[in-house]
Amino acid sequence: MTIAGQYWQPCNDTNHSTEDPWPSVSIEWSQANEVSSLGSIPIEDGAFSGKVEIPADASPGGAVLRISAGYSELELPITVSAP
């Protein structure tokens, strides 16, 4: 699956404006109370784009893709279809 995002950097209009840019986002897969790392994707000028692989043992139903960097985190609900 390809994922992409923008504005992943310390906010320039808050007390975080002097922080260094975040180097990458971390990607995690969560399903059935189990969490696994899918790796990381570099951030360039506040944006990232890359591919992650859904775990081969993912079961049909709901899951969560968690993207995080610095103090920001985004949880995306995912529905895994039956083969």
Secondary structure, 3 states (H helix, E strand, C coil): CEEEECCCCCCCCCCCCCCCCCCEEEEEEEECCEEEEEEEEECECCEEEEECCCCCCCCCEEEEEEEEECCEEEEEEEEECCC
